[in-house]
Amino acid sequence: MASLALMKKRIFNQIYFFLFMLLALLLPLQKEWVVYSIGLIFLFWLLEKPWYFVIAGAYLWIIWSTQSVLLFVVGLIILLGVIELIQWMFGLGCHSHFYKLKNEPFRRNILAFSGFYLLYILGLTYSQNLEYASFDLEVKFSMFVFPVLLSTMRKEVFKGKGFNLILVLFVIGCVISTLVSIGVAVGNYLHSFNEEVFYYRWLSYYHHPGYLSMYLVFAIAILMWFMLKRKELKLDLWHCISFCFLIFYFSIIIVMLSSKAGVLSLLVVYMLLVAHIIVYEKKIIQGLVYILLISGMLFLSFRYFSYSLNRIISYKEVVKESIKNDINKPGEEGDRVTLWKNTLEVLKDHIIFGVGTGDVDDKLMEEYKRNKVREAYEKHLNAHNQYLQTFLSLGIAGFLALMLVIILPAFYSLKRRNLLYVTFLLILSINLLVESMFETQAGVVFYAFFNALLFFSFGLKEQQNHKSFVAKF
């Protein structure tokens, strides 16, 4: 029996690891495949404990017939919690997830991230549009799933180089995504002979250019992190050369995508690299060389790809004009400022509790209609700023929760010099300023997956280092 149980654990460990790698590979690619991957991970998590699957399966069938996302989410959380509690009460503590959460504090910290999702459930209690609320909870469900999965996942799933392999698969996914995008752009160019197909939304095939830029910047951060740890990872010269080529390649694509947030994030990542080399590693000459190389590359990139530079320059003028404009007349480039102004107008009357999870879209549409912002009204545009979007949805509590899930992990990372996690959070915080990232699957899954994964990995490493230190004494 013991050998069968051990074999079962090993099989599930391999399945989990394969599905995590698959998800990382597919994230920059097809959205539908990402959903299937998440569903499979959650399904096997339930299958590993049959009593989970039988009871939860019957429950899901009942809830599916009622089409109530609220009952589904709340009931599932309560149901799984009750099962774990019963196990604990009957002396099966070592088989319970509560056992792991009690004895390994970093797991409890990961699970705390799901609290942000629970606030959106509370936001249903004062929402009128439950249909929109159900859709919103469905989009954000990854915020609950990944903290639960990673906080209860066995350490053996990511043993050895498992964590690094998942990051490598994400980089490979970014390579495939950009190559497909370039291939489609070349095809469009041969058909139309219009050079604009190599820029902005015409270049990005799978995602909005802002999201693809964010993925590529994080891929660059991963490659830089690998190079900084080249001795520990035993990377040879060819590894470093290939990584440098990919960093250069991704940087050029980011410039061509013409995303302002993407370019800004790229500059921040480069500055972090230089600061780490100069301040932490005390290599001043090497740091200055990197500054010259990066400056030269960006200068030549913007000089050669003038469309991107002109778009950024023109945006600066449009923003100035949009800020002065009291009529809230939207423009092709200045619509974000218009959206922010309209969101703030609605927020003035709902600053304490917000308008609720389900009524955000309705309230914004009313404001757009009142101010005759035709483009935003017809396209049902959100606030294009997640801080404002969350504030409008959940009020002060939601805004503070959003800030805490970014600031506290950032402080944790800085204190322990986890450069990759710090970089991830900086990239995230910049993009949240210009996109309502948590209103789309492309943004939610990227955040929920990598945030939980990075926290788990570094928390596990810190625990192992602590045990090694204690063992010496």
Buried (B, 14 or more C-beta within 10 A) or exposed (E): EEEEEEEEBEEBBEBBBEBBBBBBBBBBBEBEBBBBBBEBBBEBBBEBBEEBBEBBEEBBEEBEEEEBBBEBBBBBBEBBEEBBEEBBEEEEBEEBBBBBBEEBEBBEBBBBBBBBBBBBBBBBEBBEBBEBBBBBBEBBBBBBBBBBBBBBBEBBBBEEEBBBBBBBBBBBBBBBBBEBBBEBBEEBBEEEEEEBBBBBBBBBBBBBBBBBBBBBBBBBBBBBBBBBBBEEEEBEEEBBEEBBEBBBBBBBBBBBBBBBBBBBBBBBBBEBBBEBBBEEEEBEEEBEEBBEEBEEBBEEBBEEBEBBBEBBEEBEEBBEEBEEBEEBBBBEBBBBBBBBBBBBBBBEEBEEBBBBBBBBBBBBBBBBEEBEBEBBBEEEBBBBBBBBBBBBBBBEBBBBBBEBBBEEBBEBBEEBEBBBBBBBBBBBBBBBBBBBBBBBBBBBBBBBBBBBBBBBBBBBBBBEEEEEEEEEE
